[in-house]
Amino acid sequence: MTLSDPLALVIAFLYVSIILALGEGLRRGLHLSVEFTRKFVHVGVGMIAFVIAALFQSWQFAIIPPLAFVVVNSISYRRQIFSGMETGEKGQLGTIYFPISFAILIPLLWSQPALLVASLMPMTWGDAFAAIVGRRWGVHKFTVLNHTRSVEGSAAMFVFSFAATFLALVAFAQPIAASLALALIVALGATIVEALSPFGIDNLTVPLVSAVVLVALSGAVGK
């Protein structure tokens, strides 16, 4: 159900504003950790992919929210405006890289909304739970390119990437069998790329690689 682009734009900005306000409210009102509220915002904002793919008529309007949040998140990173999504650590630019990857994919995959949304799900859900599980239960560590991950975190990355990608594909009426196969391959690729990517840059590499895998294999798997 598409809407007029100006109305869809208002809804998109309102949605993200509510997520940011909820994240900040959880941090201040319930004294939750920044890491928790950061992941809450991460997942909530990532799910705007469904809103954009479903409501906008043209990619020229649809690309405005992610581009706007590249600017907003850059300012927030430097001035710590939205404390609920900032770690305060220098070099943690994930909140900037993710909308950049989204903005890149919108014009490229606009005619294939299932692939557009699915390509963002490994980062939205997989990465969030990889961090949560890895920090709390990650005891089997491994180091790749001077960055330490855990087997438990990578397992969570795979499981949640698979589930979220599959559900995104099915939500846009893709065949179940083909969606299962695609989601499995995408989740495996996303997990490998996340393990190889320096912290923060995975917000850029994981969605882009997921999109490449989806585009490359969607035709073959669907046959």
C-alpha positions in Angstrom: 0.0 0.0 0.0 1.9 3.0 -1.2 1.0 6.6 -0.1 1.9 9.9 -1.6 5.6 10.5 -1.2 5.3 13.6 1.0 3.0 11.7 3.4 5.2 8.7 3.4 8.2 11.0 4.2 6.3 12.4 7.2 5.5 8.9 8.5 9.1 7.8 8.0 10.5 10.7 10.0 7.8 10.3 12.7 8.6 6.6 13.0 12.4 7.2 13.5 11.7 10.1 15.9 9.5 7.8 18.1 12.3 5.1 18.1 14.9 7.6 19.1 12.7 9.1 21.8 11.9 5.6 23.2 15.6 4.7 23.3 16.4 7.9 25.2 13.4 7.4 27.5 14.5 3.8 28.3 18.0 5.0 29.1 16.9 7.8 31.4 13.7 6.4 32.8 14.8 2.8 33.5 18.5 3.5 33.7 19.2 0.9 31.1 22.7 0.6 29.7 23.7 2.5 26.6 24.6 -0.8 25.0 21.0 -2.0 25.4 19.3 1.2 24.2 21.8 1.4 21.4 20.8 -2.0 20.1 17.1 -1.1 20.7 17.5 1.9 18.4 19.6 -0.1 16.0 16.9 -2.7 15.5 14.0 -0.2 15.5 15.6 2.1 13.0 16.6 -0.8 10.8 13.0 -1.9 10.5 12.2 1.3 8.7 13.2 -0.6 5.6 9.7 -2.2 5.6 8.1 1.3 5.9 10.1 2.7 3.1 9.7 -0.2 0.7 5.9 -0.4 1.4 4.9 3.2 1.5 7.0 5.2 -0.9 6.2 5.5 -4.6 9.6 6.7 -5.9 13.1 6.0 -4.7 14.0 9.7 -5.1 11.8 10.4 -2.1 12.6 7.2 -0.3 16.3 7.9 -0.2 15.7 11.2 1.7 15.3 9.6 5.2 18.6 7.6 5.2 20.5 10.5 3.7 19.0 12.8 6.4 20.1 10.4 9.1 23.6 10.3 7.8 23.7 14.0 8.6 21.8 13.7 11.9 23.9 10.7 13.1 27.1 12.5 12.2 26.1 15.4 14.3 25.0 13.2 17.2 28.3 11.2 17.1 30.3 14.4 17.4 28.1 16.1 20.0 26.6 13.1 21.8 23.0 14.4 21.2 21.2 11.0 21.2 23.0 9.4 24.1 20.8 6.3 23.9 22.5 5.3 20.6 26.1 6.5 21.1 28.8 4.6 22.9 31.0 7.7 23.3 33.9 5.8 21.8 35.9 7.4 19.0 35.8 5.6 15.7 32.5 3.9 16.3 30.8 5.1 13.2 28.3 2.3 12.7 25.3 4.6 13.1 26.6 6.6 10.2 27.6 3.7 8.0 24.3 1.9 8.2 22.1 4.7 6.6 24.9 5.2 4.0 24.5 1.5 3.0 20.7 1.9 3.0 21.0 5.0 0.7 23.2 3.1 -1.7 20.9 0.2 -1.9 17.6 2.1 -2.4 18.1 3.2 -6.0 19.8 -0.1 -6.9 17.1 -2.4 -5.5 14.0 -0.2 -5.7 12.3 -2.4 -8.3 12.9 -5.5 -6.0 11.6 -4.5 -2.6 11.9 -8.0 -1.2 15.7 -8.0 -1.8 16.0 -4.4 -0.6 14.5 -5.1 2.8 16.1 -8.6 3.1 19.6 -7.2 2.5 19.3 -5.0 5.5 18.0 -7.6 7.9 21.3 -9.3 8.7 22.7 -6.0 10.0 19.4 -5.0 11.7 18.8 -8.2 13.7 21.9 -10.4 13.3 24.5 -7.8 14.3 22.4 -6.6 17.2 22.0 -10.0 18.7 25.6 -11.0 17.9 26.7 -8.1 20.1 24.3 -8.9 22.9 25.1 -12.6 23.0 28.8 -12.1 22.5 29.1 -9.6 25.3 27.1 -11.7 27.8 27.8 -15.3 26.9 30.8 -15.1 24.5 33.5 -17.2 26.1 35.1 -18.9 23.0 37.0 -16.0 21.5 38.8 -15.7 18.2 40.7 -12.9 16.6 40.5 -11.8 12.9 42.4 -8.8 11.6 43.1 -7.7 15.2 39.5 -7.6 16.1 38.1 -10.1 18.6 34.8 -11.9 18.2 33.2 -14.9 19.9 31.9 -18.1 18.6 28.6 -17.5 20.5 28.2 -14.1 19.0 28.9 -15.3 15.5 26.3 -18.1 16.0 23.8 -15.5 17.1 24.7 -13.5 14.0 23.9 -16.4 11.8 20.7 -17.5 13.5 19.1 -14.1 13.6 20.3 -13.1 10.2 18.8 -16.2 8.8 15.4 -15.8 10.5 15.1 -12.0 9.7 16.1 -12.4 6.1 13.7 -15.3 5.6 10.8 -13.4 7.2 11.5 -10.3 5.1 11.5 -12.3 1.9 8.3 -14.1 2.8 6.7 -10.9 3.9 7.1 -9.6 0.3 5.5 -12.8 -1.1 8.6 -14.7 -2.1 8.3 -18.5 -2.3 9.0 -20.2 1.0 11.5 -22.8 -0.3 13.5 -20.3 -2.3 13.4 -17.9 0.7 14.8 -20.5 3.0 17.7 -21.3 0.7 18.4 -17.6 0.1 18.2 -16.7 3.7 20.6 -19.6 4.6 23.3 -18.4 2.1 22.8 -14.8 3.0 23.1 -15.5 6.7 26.3 -17.5 6.2 27.8 -14.7 4.0 26.8 -12.0 6.5 28.3 -13.9 9.4 31.6 -14.3 7.6 31.7 -10.7 6.5 30.8 -9.5 10.0 33.7 -11.5 11.5 36.1 -10.1 9.0 35.0 -6.5 9.2 36.5 -4.0 11.7 34.1 -2.8 14.3 31.7 -0.3 12.8 32.5 -0.9 9.2 30.3 -4.0 9.2 27.3 -1.6 9.2 28.4 -0.9 5.6 29.9 -4.2 4.4 27.2 -6.6 5.7 24.2 -4.9 3.9 26.1 -4.5 0.7 27.4 -8.0 0.6 24.0 -9.4 1.6 22.5 -7.4 -1.4 25.1 -8.8 -3.8 24.4 -12.4 -2.7 20.6 -11.8 -2.9 20.8 -10.3 -6.4 23.3 -13.0 -7.6 21.3 -15.9 -6.3 17.6 -14.9 -6.3 17.1 -15.9 -9.9 18.9 -19.2 -9.6 17.3 -20.2 -6.3 13.9 -19.2 -7.5 14.0 -21.6 -10.5 
